[in-house]
Amino acid sequence: MATPFILINLKTYTEGFGHNAQKIAQSAERIAHENDVRIGLAPGYMDIHPLNVHYSLPVFAQHVDAVSPGAHTGHIVAEAVKAAGATGTLINHSERRLTLADVESAHTMARAAGLETVICTNNVATSGAAAFFSPDYIAIEPPELIGSGVSVSKADPEIIERSVEAVRSVRETVKVLTGAGISTGECVKTALDLGTDGVLLASGVVKAKDPEAVLRDLVSKI
Ligand SMILES: O=C[C@H](O)COP(=O)(O)O
């Protein structure tokens, strides 16, 4: 199995802006170093460059548009997030959905820019479809459980198992992340036991009183 990957999406929570993003990055870097685990952050765009400069950890954009560099205004271009220091990007997060055609274009552009890719999906069928694009990871997240505090690995383990099957039947090499409501080491262990390669989470860490304590718990059962 690949090294487990814990990817923390800071979303647009104020608890994940600026100095707060740096504190979470510092804890993540330390805990990843002490354990055999990759921990990455997906901060807001303004925090990509500072995190990349000060910390040694994967830094993901939360989204890129299906737009190439040139005469476009107000878009997020994969090459630009790469130039700002991002090492990867989420694509098609449930809170930033794209059409299937745009998922494909955004993914192609992210790849061409040299970014690691995580395509988010909402069910088994979209997970299977996304596998045809050969991203590095597919993150399966039932939208109704996002931010709910109810872990998908407990509430709906079947969707995880069936998504892993759907993805692997299309592309053996694509890794899968479990997302939605993940907040403890037990959730991470269940996600790994269900055949996934890690987790995508947000509120459990970002909104915690002590994010470092949550991070330590997340890696405790790997
Ligand atoms: O990107 C992260 C996911 O949407 C999960 O969010 P959550 O951990 O707050 O449920």
Ligand as a Chemical Component Dictionary entry (heavy atoms), coordinates in Angstrom:
data_LIG
# 
_chem_comp.id                   LIG 
_chem_comp.type                 NON-POLYMER 
_chem_comp.pdbx_formal_charge   0 
_chem_comp.three_letter_code    LIG 
# 
loop_
_chem_comp_atom.comp_id 
_chem_comp_atom.atom_id 
_chem_comp_atom.alt_atom_id 
_chem_comp_atom.type_symbol 
_chem_comp_atom.charge 
_chem_comp_atom.model_Cartn_x 
_chem_comp_atom.model_Cartn_y 
_chem_comp_atom.model_Cartn_z 
_chem_comp_atom.pdbx_ordinal 
LIG O1 O1 O 0 -12.647 18.716 1.652 1  
LIG C1 C1 C 0 -13.059 18.181 2.665 2  
LIG C2 C2 C 0 -14.350 17.575 2.738 3  
LIG O2 O2 O 0 -15.350 18.309 2.118 4  
LIG C3 C3 C 0 -14.750 17.065 4.102 5  
LIG O3 O3 O 0 -15.125 18.113 4.944 6  
LIG P1 P1 P 0 -15.385 17.757 6.494 7  
LIG O4 O4 O 0 -14.159 17.040 6.972 8  
LIG O5 O5 O 0 -15.592 19.075 7.138 9  
LIG O6 O6 O 0 -16.593 16.865 6.530 10 
# 
loop_
_chem_comp_bond.comp_id 
_chem_comp_bond.atom_id_1 
_chem_comp_bond.atom_id_2 
_chem_comp_bond.value_order 
_chem_comp_bond.pdbx_ordinal 
LIG O1 C1 DOUB 1 
LIG C1 C2 SING 2 
LIG C2 O2 SING 3 
LIG C2 C3 SING 4 
LIG C3 O3 SING 5 
LIG O3 P1 SING 6 
LIG P1 O4 DOUB 7 
LIG P1 O5 SING 8 
LIG P1 O6 SING 9 
# 
